[in-house]
Structure formats: structure tokens, C-alpha cells
Amino acid sequence: MKGQNQASRDRAIYAEMRAIPPLFVRADGRNFKRLLSTFEKPYDEKFAKGMVKAAEILFLNSGFNPELAYIFSDEISLLFDDVPFKGRVEKLDSIIASFLASALTIILNFKDTIAFDARVIPVCGGEDVLEYLAQRQAEAWRNHINAYGYYGLRDSGLSENEAEKRLKGMKAADVHEMLFRIGINLNETPKWQGRGILIAKQRYEKEGYDPKLAQKVTATRYKVVSLWDLPIFRSEEGRNLIAQLVDC
């Protein structure tokens, strides 16, 4: 039996593929369009808070130690400066995806099964981290335009297919103008919708008493916080924020 188990392990595809940190693990919701059919459109704060809570639970209770997480829509990017399992990609992807799926199911009390897929994206330090986050934030803004554009067209009476076809032929400026005519200014929507949400570890000092030394002491502690009012990452303010949060 021992020999058979070894043979099975030897046949496992990609079992020894490893990634060296720093790296991101990006998890994306699978078929969430159907899952979220009863939620508010184009954005539902309850769902966003559920995604944030799932990420916070991963920070605190999963055995992983991410530096930060960036969330928009049904996507979570987790930055790691250190990873368990000696960086085995299949372990990182499968455990993080399954952990987030189970956490979100509990938080939002889903009755249907849900799933995330995950992938590993290696980065080369601070500037590379910033560039990755800036790219995902740009995608969040494109998603923001398209989501409001699609539901704006649906509200005007177009069917799902008609709205999708119309939107494909429109430039971003055209979508902005169309929405402005019906009273929606994308620059005035909540920032988290277009710029995403960051989860990070915030350092603080906690006073205590050391009985061995018979004196007061100060210890450094960390708490997990969510940032909903983000700057543009490529701006000076955004660069400074990421530099403060990232230690890799």
C-alpha cells in the first residue's frame, strides 16, 4: 500500500510546482452572476461587506499571513511576503479558494454552493506590487463603468442581449455621457465601487505589565482594518499608502 501511495503522488500533476514570494494569490468568484441575481444592482454593499469579512477571516483564522488584500466585485488579490507549504502552487490555490468560498457561504448565508478559482502571480518587490495593484484598480474602474452602463441600458428598456451588444460598441466617454443624461455621475458614486477596497494590518502600541520586570511595557500589535475610501494607486497619495502597508 505504501508503494501504491508513493506511485499516486509521483503521478500528481504540478505537485512540485512552487512559487517564491513575494506573490499575489488572486481568487475570482465562479459563476457569481447567477448567485447574485437577487442582490442590488449594479453594486450591493452587503455583498461587498461579505467579501471584506471573508478576507478578514482569512487574515485571522486560516494559518496564512497575507500582507494585504485588494477587493473589487467578486475578486480578491492577496499579497504574501511569506507562504506556507514551501510555496507549492496547488496548495496555495486550492486552500485559499476553498477557504474563501466556505467563509463567504457562512457570512452571507448562501443556500447554493459557491466556488472561487485561484491563481498565483509572482511579483518582484515594492514597485511591482504597486503596478499589479494599479492594474487591478484600473480593471475595477472599467468594471464600474460597464456595470453602471449595462444596468442603465436595462433600465431604459433594453433586454439583456440588447444591452450587452449596445455596451460593446460604446466608448467609456459615451457611457459616461449616457449615464449623465439619466442622472448618474460616475465620479460621485461611492469610491469603493470604482476603486476597490483594501484590507491591511495596522500596527498599534499596547501597554501592559511585565511581572518579571515589575514594570509597565509597551508591545507592538497588529489589527486588521478595511479601507473603503482609496486614492488612485498611481497617484502620489496612492503610492505613499502602498509603501506604508507593504514590507517586501
Order of alpha helices (4+ residues) and beta strands (2+ residues): alpha-beta-alpha-alpha-beta-beta-alpha-beta-alpha-alpha-alpha-alpha-beta-beta-alpha
